[in-house]
Amino acid sequence: MRHRVKKHLHFKKKDCAHRDAVIRNLLTSFFTHRALVTTEKRAVALTGFIDSVINLVNSSKEEFNKIRTLNESMYTKEAGIAAMQIAGEYKEQKSGFTRITPIKYRDGDAAKLVKIELI
């Protein structure tokens, strides 16, 4: 049996390190550009991480600890600074920060492309 396996994070049977790198890269791009066009599976996997980053920034932790934790989950310092600014706009909310809008099917492999953006 395969207990405690998140099936929505499998990404075509990639290993754990590759999944973590994909999520980290998507988080960095999302907070840098505030919107992202990607496949539906990756967008669904990304929403939980976006919620946790914004809730982390809005928590009552010290500023230095927030920055350190953000730098662990993102590749660039600019993305962490952008996340701090974006999270300030959502102080009252607890979840539901993103919207996933279907766009089209990709020509090469017919994967469903969606746009994930902040509400």
C-alpha positions as a Markdown table, in Angstrom:
| # | Residue | x | y | z |
|---|---|---|---|---|
| 1 | Met | 0.0 | 0.0 | 0.0 |
| 2 | Arg | 1.1 | 3.5 | -0.7 |
| 3 | His | 0.0 | 5.5 | 2.4 |
| 4 | Arg | 0.4 | 9.3 | 2.6 |
| 5 | Val | 1.1 | 9.8 | -1.0 |
| 6 | Lys | -0.2 | 13.1 | -2.6 |
| 7 | Lys | -1.4 | 11.9 | -5.9 |
| 8 | His | -1.9 | 15.4 | -7.3 |
| 9 | Leu | 1.9 | 16.0 | -7.1 |
| 10 | His | 3.1 | 13.1 | -9.2 |
| 11 | Phe | 3.9 | 15.0 | -12.4 |
| 12 | Lys | 4.3 | 12.0 | -14.7 |
| 13 | Lys | 6.1 | 9.8 | -12.2 |
| 14 | Lys | 9.0 | 12.2 | -11.5 |
| 15 | Asp | 11.0 | 11.7 | -8.3 |
| 16 | Cys | 10.7 | 13.7 | -5.2 |
| 17 | Ala | 13.6 | 16.1 | -5.8 |
| 18 | His | 12.3 | 17.0 | -9.3 |
| 19 | Arg | 8.8 | 17.7 | -7.9 |
| 20 | Asp | 10.2 | 19.9 | -5.2 |
| 21 | Ala | 12.3 | 21.8 | -7.8 |
| 22 | Val | 9.3 | 22.3 | -10.1 |
| 23 | Ile | 7.1 | 23.6 | -7.2 |
| 24 | Arg | 9.9 | 25.9 | -6.1 |
| 25 | Asn | 10.4 | 27.2 | -9.6 |
| 26 | Leu | 6.7 | 27.8 | -10.1 |
| 27 | Leu | 6.5 | 29.6 | -6.8 |
| 28 | Thr | 9.4 | 31.9 | -7.7 |
| 29 | Ser | 7.8 | 32.7 | -11.1 |
| 30 | Phe | 4.4 | 33.2 | -9.6 |
| 31 | Phe | 5.4 | 35.7 | -7.0 |
| 32 | Thr | 7.7 | 37.5 | -9.5 |
| 33 | His | 5.0 | 37.9 | -12.2 |
| 34 | Arg | 1.8 | 37.6 | -10.1 |
| 35 | Ala | 0.3 | 35.3 | -12.7 |
| 36 | Leu | 1.4 | 32.1 | -14.5 |
| 37 | Val | 0.4 | 30.0 | -17.5 |
| 38 | Thr | 1.0 | 26.3 | -16.8 |
| 39 | Thr | -0.7 | 22.9 | -17.0 |
| 40 | Glu | -3.7 | 22.2 | -14.8 |
| 41 | Lys | -2.0 | 19.6 | -12.7 |
| 42 | Arg | 0.8 | 21.9 | -11.8 |
| 43 | Ala | -1.5 | 24.8 | -11.0 |
| 44 | Val | -3.6 | 22.6 | -8.7 |
| 45 | Ala | -0.4 | 21.5 | -6.9 |
| 46 | Leu | 0.8 | 25.1 | -6.6 |
| 47 | Thr | -2.3 | 26.6 | -5.0 |
| 48 | Gly | -1.7 | 25.0 | -1.6 |
| 49 | Phe | 1.9 | 26.2 | -1.5 |
| 50 | Ile | 0.8 | 29.8 | -2.5 |
| 51 | Asp | -1.7 | 29.7 | 0.4 |
| 52 | Ser | 0.9 | 28.6 | 2.9 |
| 53 | Val | 3.4 | 31.2 | 1.8 |
| 54 | Ile | 0.9 | 34.0 | 2.1 |
| 55 | Asn | -0.3 | 32.8 | 5.5 |
| 56 | Leu | 3.3 | 32.5 | 6.6 |
| 57 | Val | 4.0 | 36.1 | 5.8 |
| 58 | Asn | 0.8 | 37.2 | 7.5 |
| 59 | Ser | 1.5 | 35.2 | 10.7 |
| 60 | Ser | 2.8 | 36.8 | 13.9 |
| 61 | Lys | 6.4 | 35.4 | 13.5 |
| 62 | Glu | 9.3 | 37.8 | 13.5 |
| 63 | Glu | 10.3 | 39.4 | 10.3 |
| 64 | Phe | 13.7 | 37.7 | 10.1 |
| 65 | Asn | 12.2 | 34.2 | 10.5 |
| 66 | Lys | 9.7 | 34.9 | 7.7 |
| 67 | Ile | 12.4 | 36.0 | 5.3 |
| 68 | Arg | 14.5 | 32.9 | 6.1 |
| 69 | Thr | 11.6 | 30.6 | 5.5 |
| 70 | Leu | 10.6 | 32.3 | 2.3 |
| 71 | Asn | 14.2 | 32.0 | 1.0 |
| 72 | Glu | 14.0 | 28.2 | 1.6 |
| 73 | Ser | 10.9 | 27.9 | -0.6 |
| 74 | Met | 11.9 | 30.3 | -3.5 |
| 75 | Tyr | 15.0 | 30.6 | -5.7 |
| 76 | Thr | 15.4 | 34.4 | -5.8 |
| 77 | Lys | 15.5 | 37.2 | -3.2 |
| 78 | Glu | 13.2 | 39.3 | -5.4 |
| 79 | Ala | 10.5 | 36.7 | -5.3 |
| 80 | Gly | 10.6 | 36.7 | -1.5 |
| 81 | Ile | 10.3 | 40.5 | -1.4 |
| 82 | Ala | 7.4 | 40.4 | -3.9 |
| 83 | Ala | 5.7 | 37.7 | -1.7 |
| 84 | Met | 6.0 | 40.0 | 1.3 |
| 85 | Gln | 4.4 | 42.9 | -0.6 |
| 86 | Ile | 1.6 | 40.7 | -2.0 |
| 87 | Ala | 0.8 | 39.1 | 1.3 |
| 88 | Gly | 0.2 | 42.6 | 2.8 |
| 89 | Glu | -2.8 | 43.0 | 0.6 |
| 90 | Tyr | -4.4 | 39.8 | 2.0 |
| 91 | Lys | -4.2 | 40.3 | 5.7 |
| 92 | Glu | -7.9 | 39.6 | 6.4 |
| 93 | Gln | -8.2 | 36.5 | 4.2 |
| 94 | Lys | -7.2 | 33.0 | 5.4 |
| 95 | Ser | -7.3 | 31.1 | 2.0 |
| 96 | Gly | -8.7 | 31.4 | -1.5 |
| 97 | Phe | -5.9 | 33.7 | -2.9 |
| 98 | Thr | -5.8 | 32.2 | -6.4 |
| 99 | Arg | -8.0 | 31.7 | -9.4 |
| 100 | Ile | -7.4 | 29.0 | -12.0 |
| 101 | Thr | -8.8 | 29.9 | -15.4 |
| 102 | Pro | -8.7 | 27.4 | -18.3 |
| 103 | Ile | -7.2 | 28.8 | -21.5 |
| 104 | Lys | -6.7 | 26.1 | -24.2 |
| 105 | Tyr | -5.2 | 22.7 | -24.9 |
| 106 | Arg | -1.6 | 22.6 | -25.9 |
| 107 | Asp | -0.9 | 21.6 | -29.5 |
| 108 | Gly | 1.9 | 19.2 | -28.9 |
| 109 | Asp | 0.5 | 16.9 | -26.3 |
| 110 | Ala | -3.0 | 18.2 | -25.7 |
| 111 | Ala | -2.3 | 19.1 | -22.1 |
| 112 | Lys | -4.9 | 21.5 | -20.6 |
| 113 | Leu | -3.3 | 24.9 | -20.1 |
| 114 | Val | -4.6 | 27.2 | -17.4 |
| 115 | Lys | -3.8 | 30.6 | -16.0 |
| 116 | Ile | -3.3 | 30.9 | -12.3 |
| 117 | Glu | -3.5 | 34.4 | -10.8 |
| 118 | Leu | -4.2 | 36.2 | -7.6 |
| 119 | Ile | -7.7 | 37.3 | -6.9 |
